[in-house]
Amino acid sequence: MFRKLKQALTWDSDFDEAWRRHIDGLPSGKEHWSWSRRIAEKKAYWREQGKRNRITATEAVCTALSEIIDGIYSETCDRKDMRDTFVAFAGALHFALSLDTEGKPYVRPDDRLPERWRPFYEENKRRREAKKADLKSRAAEIQEHRFQREEINDAWKGLLSGDVPDEARRIWKASGSPRKSGHAIASAAGVSLKDFVFWMIVFRQHGWISEDVVVDEHLYANQEYFLKYHKSLGADMKRLLDHLSA
């Protein structure tokens, strides 16, 4: 009884949260305007119908998602340029089905997936596995480079004394926001991966470059904006920041 009351009180917010999670991120490309209109109509319809039929917010969103992508598929299935979109749709539907479990016997999302979407989901899974393997390989390439602590410390002292190598400056500029992978920064800076790793470590140990792991991918960004407005930044560090930003 308490759970049903709580669901009734939070239904709209639960619906909006599930909608953001499962539908707001759907790919649209050049079809943005026609699809956004369709999606807005489905959102209004299933918000009303979901509450009227007393189904969970997740089930309402899951049903809306299925209707949206089925409608788009029916209209565009003969277009070769839509394959990547259908692969993404299948992944989104599978994920939504995996969370739509409340108040019903558990059935594997793979078995609940409609027949038309299963080949696309298999491709989605293969692509995710391939990307995961690629990210693992890239991370291993970065981790294979090792440097002595003295070498790292001496490089930082050199930077503070005004000795700023061109590759360090280029890596700094290439690592500006938004966050990027180490391979992307090295490529943009025109340096070897080994050089990137070296200077990334030099900057990172003093908080000048951040490293974050997002869905198994290591991403880096310099902290130029933060450092510019850091009130306790020493004179030597201010000079270094000016050199790097020049």
N, C-alpha and C positions, 0 to 999 in steps of 0.2 A: 504493500500500500504506500509506504513512504517513498519507495523508488519510483512508483508511477507518478506520485505528486511532484517529486523532484524533477522528473522528466518533463512534466507539463509546464513547470515553472521555467525551466531552462531550454525548452524546445527550440525557440527561435535562435538563441545564441548558439546552441549546439548545431543547428542547421547552418548558420552562417559560417561557423568554424569548419564544418565538414565541407561546405561549398568551396571555401578558400583552399582547403587541402586537396580536394579532388578535381575541381572544375576550373577555378580561376587560372590555373597554370596550363590549361590545355593549349596546344599550339594552334595558331590561327593563320599567320602569314598574310597573304594577300586577300584572304577571305574574311578578314577581321570584322568588317562592318556587318555583313550578312549573318555571320555566325554569332556575333555579339548580340544582335537583335534576337536571334533564335534562343540563345542561352538565357537572356534576360526574361523572355517569355516563359521558358521552362522553370526558371527559378521562382517566379511569382506563382505559377501554377502548382508546383510541387510543395511550395511552402504552405499553400492553402489546403491542398489535397492531403498532404502528410498529416497535418493536424486533424483534419476532418476524419480521416480513416484511422487515426490513432496508431500510426506506425512510427518507428523511431526516426529521428532526424537523419541518421546515417542511411537508413533504408530509403528514405525519400530522396536523398541526394544521389544515392547509388542508382535508383530507378531513373532519375532525371538524366544522369550521366549516360546511362545505357540508351535512353531515347535520343539524346543529343547526337551521340556518335553514330547510332544506327541511321538516323536521318541524314547525316552528312555522308555516311558511307553509301547509302542508296542513291544519292545524287551525284557522287563523284567517283564511284568505284572503278570507272573505266579510264580514269586519269592516272598516267604513270607517275606524275609528279606528287601524287598523294600518298605513295607507299610509306614514306618516312612518318607522315602524319598518322596513318593507320597503325603503324607499329607503336607510336607513342600513345595513341588512344587505347590500344590493347593493354599496354602496361598500366595506364591509369585505371582502366576498368578492373583489372586483376587486383590492383592494390586496394581499390574501393571495396571489392567483394571480400577481400581478406579481413576487412574491418567490420563488415556488415554481418555480425554473428549474434547479436543480442536477441534473446527470445525465440531462437530457432535452433534445431539440431545442426551441429557443425558439419559442413560439407566443404571439402577442399576447394579453394578458389579455382584451381585448374579444372575441376569437374563442374563448377557453376558457370564457367566462362562459356558464352554462346559459341556454337560451332564456327561461325564466320570469323570470330576473333582469335581462335586458337592458333592458326598458322602465324598470324601477326605477333601473337604473344611469344611464340617459340622464337621468332626472329628477335623480338625485344630482349628476351632472355639471353640469346647468343650474343647480342651486341653488348649487353651489360657485363657479361662474363669476359668478353674480349677487352672491353674498356678497363675492367678491374685488373686483368692480367697486364695490360699496358701500363696502368698506373703503378702496379707493383714493380714492373720492370724499370720504370723511370725512377721510382723511389730508390731502388737498388743501385742504379747508376749514380745517383747523388751520394748515397751512403758509402759507396766504395772509395770515395776520396777522403783521405785522412791527412791531417796536418798536425805538426807539433805545437804544443801550447805556446812555446817561446816564439815560434814563427807568427802565430796569431797576435800575440801581445806586441811584438815588435812592429807589425804592420799597423796596429792601432796607434802606437806611439808616433810612427812616421806620419800618419794622417794628421794627428794633432800638431805636429811640428811644421806642417805645410807641405809635406811630400805626398801629393795626391795623384797617384798613377791614373792615366787616362782610362784604363779598363775599370777602375773603381768608380770613377765619375760616371762612365757610361752605364754600369750596372745600377748605380744609384738612380739615375734618370729613368732607366727602363723599368725599375721596380716601383714606380709611382702608382698610385691608386688607378684602377681597381687591382685587387690581388691577382697575381698570375703565378703560373707554375715556374719552377726553376728553369726548365727547358725553354719556355717561352721568353723569359727574361734574358737568358743567355743568347738566344737567337736575336732578340730585338737589340741587345747591346753589342752584338757582333763579337762575342768572346766565347772561349771554350767553356764547357760545362765545369771543368776543373777550376777555372778562374772564378766562375760564378760562385761555386761552393765555397771557395776560399774567402772571397770578400763578403759573401752572405754571413759566414761564421763570424768574421771580424765585426761586421755591423750588428749582427744579432746579439752577440754577447754583451753589448752595451745598450741594447734596446732600440737601436736605430733602424732595424728591419724586423718585422714581425713574421712569424711562421704560424700558419693555421692549417689544420687538417679538415677538409670538407669532403665528405663522402669518399674517403680513402685517398683524396688528392691533396698533396702538400702545396700550399699557396703562400706567396710572399708579397710583402708590400713595405716600402720604406715609410718611416714615420715623420716625414718632412713637415707636415702641417702641425703635428703635435709639438715637434721640437722648436718650430718657429715661435711658438707662444709659451714655451717652457720658461718660467720666470727665473729659475735657478741655473740655467745653462751657463757654463763658464765661458770666458772670453775665447779660449782656444777652441772650444766646441762651436761657438758661434762662427768663428773664422772658417772652421771646417765645413760647416753647413753652407756658408756662402760659397766656398770653393766647389762643393758638390752640386750646388743649385745653379751655378753660373752657366 
